[in-house]
Amino acid sequence: MNSEIKYIVDKNIVTLRLDRALTLLNKEYSRAYFSNMIKNNQILVNGKSVSPSYNVKLNDEITCFFKDQDSSLTPYEFKLDVIYEDEDILVINKPKGLVVHPGGGHENDTLVNALIYNKKKLSTVNGALRVGIVHRIDKDTSGLLLICKNDKAHINIAEQLKDHSMYRNYVALVDGVITKDAGKVIGPIGRDKNNRLKMAIDTVNGKDAITHFKVLKRYEKYTLIDCSLETGRTHQIRVHMSSIGHPVVGDSLYNGSTNIYNNGQLLHAYKLTFKHPSTNEIMTLEAPLPSYFKDILNELK
């Protein structure tokens, strides 16, 4: 059931932007949160939809529709590999092959559906189909994913992602031998103009993206690397490593030369470092490499 709250604009907030005014009327949520609600038509002014930049007027009636967790999602019976859980957050080790949220042909067999099945309380900031989801990893990427169990935690973690104070580390096996011990790939990423399923380096319309990497081990034809994200663009590591001639092994979209593994990219989100949204404690959580990833490494020379 959704909750509805009404506010009347008084002289103290007249002429302020709507999203800013709402943060003064309700200090529980951030400006970004209210801006998202406005864009989703969850906030009306005098019964009409407006933009976040609307300047409120004296005696405007603002109606906010706060969405409760959507009960229409189909539960998906799936055992979660829980690394950490408390009242605010849940960190899971996502297996390869599991889509994070409904969409694109996966409506009922996603992580979100599994969270519903496991009766987890979840944040609602990102809408009904993405309850709890504050960041994502690709379907065929395994590893750590932080789920938010309430909106205040979600807003806090989203801010950490935005200001790059949440650190995400990945292990990847890539084609070729990287001679430098460490490096940084800088290249704006946008949708590939020739293939809508892919992302690409786009210096005109792309969003800024930076990936740091360091070599963990060199093999005859491959390199094991640690990647850390300074930004979080779709397919970022996969696009960046491919752009410098070292695509991720097993990546069907960005690597056409793979022959030792053809069942999803060998990319694993092994470490998360962040500040707990309630206690402000710095937390670092890790997840071991999947067995199939270890098996491939053991076969290499």
Secondary structure, DSSP 8 states (H G I E B T S, - for coil): --EEEEEE--TTTTTSBHHHHHHHH-TTS-HHHHHHHHHTT-EEETTEE--TT-B--TT-EEEEEE----S-S--------EEEE-SSEEEEEE-TT--SSSBTTBSSSSHHHHHHHTT-----TT-GGGTTBSS---TT-EEEEEEESSHHHHHHHHHHHHTT-SEEEEEEEEES---SSEEEEE--EEE-SS-TT-EEE-TTT-B--EEEEEEEEE-SSEEEEEEEESS--TTHHHHHHHHTT--BTT-TTT-S---S--SS--EEEEEEEEE-TTT--EEEEE----HHHHHHHHH--
